[in-house]
Amino acid sequence: MVKRPINQKTKISALFLDFNGVLCSDYFYSSMKSDYPDAYHYITQDFIINSKDIINKWMVGGLNYHQVNSIISKNTGLSQKLLDIKLEESVRMMKLNSHLMEFAKQAKKNGAKTAIVTDNMDIFQKIFIPHNKLNDFFDKITSSHKYKQLKVDNNGQLFDITRDHLSIDYQNTIMLDDSSKLANLMTLKGIHFYLYNNQTKDSFINWFDQRYFFG
């Protein structure tokens, strides 16, 4: 976390938000939970957890969701077409964090730029972004799938891409993410950082108001 003078608030000109676990906590394939419980359990408790190489390849554009569902199909007996439909359906059902969206609205109202910086898949770009009109709200959406690299790759180049697009400085930027692994990278870049998860989310607004203001 970036150090600041005691009792002096820092102006924040850019708000960066992670997607999964921060701006949204819903899951892919959730529409399968009731009709296909065994397949849903396999996908969420086995495949996604134990197939990190496939998931990471998917997130950097090495695979598309049709190819991933072809792999899942072989292990569940469900058709790829059905899996495609269910995945697309579940993505349309995913809800945004209303508290953070309101926080982002206040940031924009006070002149700050807003961005999503996320390790994510093609289905996020194809369905979730247009379905929720995110391009109309956020000043920049930087996804690993589009830029073929994860947030921690190449010394955090996804953040540099976002910074340059918005023409802002890191010293006036804050990032909310649910991964503690990102904290060191944010410190090295000079980005203010908040670990936003189930244990800390309720304390965020008070923490922010004590240290920062938008401008």
C-alpha positions in Angstrom: 0.0 0.0 0.0 1.3 3.4 -0.9 2.5 5.5 2.0 1.1 9.0 2.6 1.6 11.8 5.1 -0.2 11.3 8.4 -3.7 12.9 8.4 -3.4 14.0 4.8 -5.9 12.6 2.4 -4.8 11.6 -1.1 -6.7 12.7 -4.2 -7.8 9.7 -6.3 -8.2 10.4 -10.0 -8.7 6.9 -11.2 -10.6 3.9 -9.8 -9.5 0.4 -11.1 -11.8 -2.5 -10.2 -11.2 -6.2 -10.6 -14.2 -8.2 -11.9 -14.4 -11.7 -10.5 -14.9 -11.6 -6.7 -15.0 -7.8 -6.6 -17.4 -6.2 -9.1 -19.2 -9.5 -9.5 -19.3 -12.6 -7.3 -21.6 -14.8 -9.4 -20.2 -17.9 -11.2 -20.1 -19.2 -14.7 -22.4 -22.2 -15.4 -24.6 -21.4 -12.4 -27.8 -22.0 -14.5 -26.8 -25.7 -14.5 -26.9 -26.1 -10.7 -30.5 -27.4 -10.4 -30.9 -29.3 -13.7 -27.4 -30.8 -14.0 -26.1 -30.9 -10.4 -23.4 -33.5 -11.1 -22.0 -31.7 -14.1 -22.2 -28.4 -12.2 -20.3 -29.9 -9.3 -17.6 -31.3 -11.6 -17.2 -28.0 -13.4 -16.9 -25.8 -10.3 -15.3 -28.2 -7.9 -13.0 -30.2 -10.2 -12.4 -28.7 -13.6 -12.0 -25.0 -12.8 -10.0 -25.7 -9.6 -7.7 -28.5 -11.0 -7.3 -27.4 -14.7 -5.5 -24.1 -14.1 -3.5 -24.5 -17.3 -6.7 -24.7 -19.4 -8.3 -21.8 -17.4 -5.2 -19.6 -17.8 -5.0 -20.4 -21.5 -8.6 -19.5 -21.8 -8.0 -16.2 -20.1 -5.2 -15.2 -22.4 -7.0 -16.1 -25.6 -5.4 -19.4 -26.3 -8.8 -21.1 -26.1 -12.3 -19.9 -26.7 -15.3 -21.0 -24.7 -16.5 -23.5 -27.3 -13.2 -25.3 -27.1 -13.3 -25.3 -23.3 -16.8 -26.7 -23.4 -15.7 -29.4 -25.8 -13.2 -30.5 -23.1 -15.9 -30.4 -20.4 -18.3 -32.3 -22.7 -15.9 -35.3 -22.8 -15.9 -35.4 -19.0 -19.6 -34.9 -18.3 -21.4 -36.6 -21.2 -23.2 -33.4 -21.9 -23.1 -31.9 -25.4 -20.9 -28.9 -26.2 -23.9 -27.1 -27.6 -25.8 -27.5 -24.3 -22.8 -26.4 -22.3 -22.4 -23.3 -24.6 -26.1 -22.4 -24.0 -25.8 -22.9 -20.3 -22.6 -20.9 -20.0 -24.1 -18.0 -22.1 -27.3 -18.2 -20.0 -25.4 -18.0 -16.7 -23.3 -15.1 -17.8 -26.5 -13.1 -18.6 -27.7 -14.0 -15.1 -24.6 -12.6 -13.3 -25.2 -9.5 -11.2 -22.9 -6.5 -10.6 -21.9 -5.4 -7.1 -24.5 -2.6 -6.6 -22.4 -1.0 -3.8 -19.3 -0.8 -5.9 -21.2 0.4 -8.9 -22.7 3.2 -6.8 -19.2 4.0 -5.5 -17.9 4.1 -9.1 -20.8 6.5 -10.0 -19.7 8.8 -7.2 -16.1 8.6 -8.4 -17.2 9.6 -11.9 -19.4 12.4 -10.6 -16.4 13.8 -8.8 -14.2 13.7 -11.9 -12.3 10.4 -11.5 -11.8 7.9 -14.3 -13.1 4.4 -13.9 -11.8 1.1 -15.3 -12.1 -2.6 -15.0 -8.8 -4.5 -15.1 -9.5 -8.2 -15.1 -8.2 -11.7 -15.9 -11.2 -12.9 -17.8 -12.5 -14.9 -20.8 -14.0 -14.3 -24.2 -17.5 -14.9 -22.8 -17.0 -11.8 -20.6 -16.3 -9.7 -23.6 -18.9 -11.3 -25.8 -21.9 -11.3 -23.5 -21.4 -9.7 -20.1 -20.0 -6.4 -21.2 -22.7 -5.6 -23.8 -25.5 -7.2 -21.8 -24.7 -4.8 -18.9 -23.7 -1.9 -21.1 -20.4 -1.6 -19.3 -18.7 0.2 -22.2 -21.2 3.0 -21.7 -20.2 3.4 -18.0 -16.5 2.6 -17.6 -13.9 4.7 -19.3 -11.8 1.6 -20.0 -12.2 -2.2 -19.7 -8.9 -4.0 -19.9 -9.3 -7.8 -20.1 -6.6 -10.4 -20.2 -8.3 -12.3 -23.0 -8.2 -9.2 -25.3 -4.5 -8.4 -24.6 -3.3 -12.0 -24.3 -1.7 -11.7 -20.9 -2.7 -11.9 -17.2 -2.6 -8.9 -14.8 0.7 -10.1 -13.3 2.4 -10.7 -16.6 5.1 -8.4 -18.1 5.3 -6.4 -14.8 1.6 -5.7 -14.9 1.4 -4.3 -18.5 -2.4 -4.5 -18.4 -2.3 -1.7 -15.8 0.1 0.4 -18.0 -2.3 0.0 -20.9 -5.1 1.2 -18.7 -3.1 4.1 -17.3 -2.0 5.3 -20.8 -5.5 5.1 -22.2 -6.9 7.2 -19.3 -3.9 9.6 -19.2 -3.7 9.3 -15.4 -0.9 8.8 -12.9 -0.5 5.8 -10.7 0.1 7.9 -7.6 -3.5 9.0 -7.9 -4.9 5.6 -8.8 -6.5 3.0 -6.5 -7.1 -0.7 -7.4 -9.6 -3.0 -5.7 -8.8 -6.7 -6.0 -9.6 -9.9 -4.1 -6.1 -11.4 -4.6 -3.4 -10.6 -2.1 -0.9 -11.7 -4.7 -1.4 -8.4 -6.5 -0.4 -6.3 -3.5 3.3 -6.3 -4.1 2.9 -5.5 -7.8 0.7 -2.5 -6.9 3.2 -1.3 -4.4 6.0 -1.5 -7.0 3.9 0.5 -9.4 2.8 3.1 -6.9 -0.8 2.2 -7.1 -2.9 2.4 -4.0 -4.4 -1.0 -3.2 -7.3 -2.4 -1.2 -7.8 -6.1 -0.7 -11.5 -6.4 -1.3 -13.1 -9.7 -0.2 -15.8 -11.1 1.9 -13.9 -10.2 5.1 -13.0 -6.7 4.1 -15.7 -5.4 1.8 -17.9 -3.9 4.6 -15.0 -1.8 5.8 -14.0 -0.4 2.5 -16.0 2.8 2.3 -14.9 3.9 5.8 -11.3 3.0 5.0 -11.4 5.0 1.8 -13.1 8.1 3.3 -10.4 8.2 6.0 -7.6 8.3 3.5 -8.8 9.5 0.1 -11.0 11.8 -1.9 -12.0 11.8 -5.5 -10.9 14.7 -7.7 
